Amino acid sequence: MKLFKEQDVRIVNKKLPSKTLSKTPFEVILEKAEKIGIKKDFLPRKWELVGDVLILKIPKEVEEQEKKFVGIYAKEIISQEKKIAEIYADVLNAKTVVKDEGIIGRNRKPKIKVLYGSSTETVHKENKIRFKLDVSKTMFSSGNIDERIRTAYLSNENETVVDMFAGIGYFSVPMGVYSRPKKIFAYDLNPDAYHYLMENINLNNVQSIVKPVLSDSRNADENVADRVIMGYLKNTKSFL
């Protein structure tokens, strides 16, 4: 107390206004769902917002439960899915909501079910780069943002780069914008991915740097690249 007096310190008892903690998006979704009788167990906790299209990851246990009753309560299940999708669209500001049903085929085409809205084409903005895509035709992992940012700055104006699995330009386009190498040859076999690769090259003004190639990257010319971008695939070794 003596120290407090010497330093002219006073102890004041005062009640401060309590702060209201903001709710998480899921808490808001849960509130809205419970008001119309939808149980918490049926609400997806995982989702991915690509542009203004929301991709819902339905829990396996919920999917298995739905399969058991799909014949008897098909209309009710469809109705509930739509109601859930509407809530997620409202809270997360999405124009379209789709259900993730896996990946099919060599080109890894997404299998989705549209629950709300209609258009599955969108423009996703990230690190000042615009990616145009259709989530029903091509994949996009927003979780890889750190790697896309890191890769964007790896090259320089003296390099020629080959991107072996370019997709819609996940790595080629950001690298073209920020590293501006001499040339990037961006290969992809998937016609849908190639279409959006060309769109994204134009959207981000890297036409003079990124050259899209609709072909298997194993057909690429040898001894031309100073740097190779090689995204991970299950059969990556067969491309070495």
C-alpha angles and dihedrals in degrees: 000000000000089000091051091053093048091051093042091241118161129195111222125188107213131156111229122207111262118244119234109228112229115244122244117245090252092053090054090047091050092051092051092045095050090052090064096040101261114144123232092239090067095054117097112234093193125066141147124218110207107183102310096330116099120210113201121207106211115209113250093234090056092049091050091050091049091051091056092058102029093109097046101036101024095132093047092049092049091047092051092047090054093049091050091048091051091054093050091047091052097047097040096037097239125159093203133025122199135181117234109232099170139264127299137194137003092298090055094236113189116246108214141163119215110229101169133016124005117243115083094183116100146154115242117200121208133157088351089302121121119216116191114198147142111239090208091060109030137031126244125181111197087186090073093066095114092054092047090051092047093048092047091071100040100092135059141206093273097058135092111209132199118202105198098192104025100165109176090340100281092159105010097059098048090045090050091051100044107025098030097201122190092262139343118204104203113197129194135156097202111094091206093052090045091053092055092041088061090045092052094047088057095041091056097038099239097127092125093053109034117060113191117216122192097210147090106283089227085075092061118123114263126241095019102104129083088182134022125204109206116177117206118267130165091249097039092130091066089065095055 
